[in-house]
């Protein structure tokens, strides 16, 4: 019975690792776009047109949040 919570914790860590990688790739992709291009930012279930800088800032915030959650899990 002790393995179930450990398994759930490990699954959560793996999911956060994937989320972190997705945000890192998104930031790299946004960095490769020319400044004249527009990007889209997901807010809820909708996508809104935004500048590349705003899209990168949003992705960076989400990346930092995911990393903080992972660090908190690793510390416990």
C-alpha positions in Angstrom: 0.0 0.0 0.0 3.0 2.3 0.5 3.9 2.0 -3.1 0.8 3.7 -4.4 1.5 7.2 -3.1 5.2 6.8 -4.2 4.0 5.8 -7.7 1.6 8.8 -7.8 4.4 11.1 -6.7 6.7 9.7 -9.4 4.0 10.1 -12.0 3.5 13.7 -11.0 7.3 14.3 -11.2 7.4 12.8 -14.7 4.4 14.9 -15.8 6.0 18.1 -14.5 9.2 17.1 -16.3 7.3 16.8 -19.6 5.6 20.2 -18.9 8.9 21.9 -18.3 10.3 20.4 -21.5 7.2 21.6 -23.5 7.7 25.2 -22.2 11.4 25.1 -23.0 10.7 24.0 -26.5 8.0 26.7 -26.9 10.4 29.4 -25.8 13.0 28.2 -28.2 10.4 28.1 -31.1 9.2 31.6 -30.2 12.8 32.9 -30.2 13.3 31.6 -33.7 10.4 33.6 -35.1 11.0 36.9 -36.9 9.9 40.0 -35.0 7.3 40.8 -37.7 5.3 37.5 -36.9 2.5 37.3 -34.4 2.1 34.5 -31.9 -0.9 33.1 -30.0 -1.2 32.7 -26.3 -3.6 30.2 -24.8 -5.8 31.6 -22.1 -8.2 29.0 -20.8 -9.6 27.2 -23.8 -9.1 30.1 -26.2 -6.1 31.4 -28.1 -5.4 35.1 -28.3 -3.1 36.9 -30.8 -0.1 38.5 -29.0 3.4 39.7 -29.7 6.3 37.2 -29.6 7.6 39.0 -26.5 4.3 38.6 -24.6 4.1 34.9 -25.7 7.6 34.3 -24.5 6.9 36.0 -21.2 3.8 33.9 -20.7 5.8 30.7 -21.4 8.6 31.8 -19.1 6.1 32.3 -16.2 4.6 28.9 -16.8 8.1 27.3 -17.0 9.2 28.9 -13.7 5.9 27.8 -12.1 6.4 24.2 -13.2 10.0 24.2 -12.1 9.0 25.5 -8.6 6.4 22.8 -8.3 9.0 20.1 -9.2 11.5 21.5 -6.7 8.9 21.5 -4.0 8.1 17.8 -4.8 11.8 16.9 -4.8 12.3 18.7 -1.4 9.5 16.7 0.3 
